[in-house]
Amino acid sequence: MNTKVILNMPKRTKDAVMKKAKASGLTMSSVLNMAAEAYINDRLAIGAFERELVEGYADLKAGRVYSLDQVEHYLTKHNTKK
């Protein structure tokens, strides 16, 4: 059984994937399915930098961010080295 998935991606990324897939005789759907299967089977690694970006964006959307003033205040208050 298949299910539909709606996702957001930059238009230029979508266009590039479609162009490369078509040149390889594939559809975008098949490329995304292969990528999902590779990820499930640990054959598609997400690097630490990319993971940090994804997690940071999630924190931003959830409101888990601090201003520079808040960070400086915290560091000043909790600095044990003097």
C-alpha positions as CSV (number, residue, x, y, z in Angstrom):
1,M,0.0,0.0,0.0
2,N,1.3,3.4,-0.9
3,T,0.6,6.7,0.8
4,K,0.9,10.3,-0.4
5,V,3.5,12.6,1.2
6,I,3.5,16.4,0.9
7,L,6.8,18.1,1.6
8,N,8.3,21.5,1.2
9,M,11.5,22.0,-0.7
10,P,13.1,24.9,-2.6
11,K,12.0,25.1,-6.2
12,R,15.5,25.0,-7.5
13,T,16.1,21.8,-5.5
14,K,13.0,20.2,-6.9
15,D,13.9,21.3,-10.4
16,A,17.4,19.9,-10.1
17,V,16.2,16.6,-8.7
18,M,13.6,16.2,-11.5
19,K,16.2,17.1,-14.2
20,K,18.7,14.6,-12.9
21,A,16.1,11.9,-12.3
22,K,14.7,12.3,-15.8
23,A,18.2,12.1,-17.3
24,S,18.6,8.8,-15.4
25,G,15.3,7.5,-16.6
26,L,13.7,7.8,-13.2
27,T,10.9,9.8,-11.7
28,M,11.2,12.2,-8.8
29,S,9.0,9.9,-6.7
30,S,11.3,6.9,-7.3
31,V,14.4,8.9,-6.4
32,L,12.7,10.1,-3.1
33,N,11.6,6.5,-2.4
34,M,15.1,5.2,-2.9
35,A,16.5,8.0,-0.7
36,A,14.0,7.1,2.1
37,E,14.9,3.4,1.8
38,A,18.6,4.2,1.9
39,Y,18.1,6.3,5.0
40,I,16.1,3.5,6.8
41,N,18.8,1.0,6.0
42,D,21.6,3.4,7.2
43,R,23.0,3.8,3.7
44,L,22.2,7.5,3.6
45,A,24.0,9.4,6.2
46,I,23.2,12.9,7.4
47,G,26.3,14.7,8.5
48,A,26.7,16.4,11.8
49,F,26.5,19.9,10.3
50,E,23.3,19.1,8.5
51,R,21.8,17.5,11.6
52,E,22.7,20.6,13.7
53,L,21.0,22.8,11.1
54,V,17.8,20.7,11.2
55,E,17.8,20.7,15.0
56,G,18.5,24.4,15.2
57,Y,15.7,25.2,12.8
58,A,13.3,23.1,15.0
59,D,14.5,24.9,18.1
60,L,13.9,28.2,16.3
61,K,10.3,27.2,15.3
62,A,9.6,26.0,18.8
63,G,10.9,29.2,20.4
64,R,13.8,27.6,22.1
65,V,16.3,30.4,21.3
66,Y,18.1,33.0,23.4
67,S,19.3,36.5,22.7
68,L,23.0,37.4,22.9
69,D,22.2,39.4,26.1
70,Q,20.6,36.4,27.7
71,V,23.6,34.2,26.9
72,E,26.1,36.8,28.1
73,H,24.1,37.3,31.3
74,Y,24.0,33.5,31.9
75,L,27.7,33.1,31.2
76,T,28.6,36.0,33.5
77,K,26.3,34.7,36.3
78,H,27.6,31.1,36.1
79,N,31.3,31.8,35.4
80,T,33.3,30.1,38.2
81,K,36.7,31.1,36.8
82,K,37.8,34.5,38.0
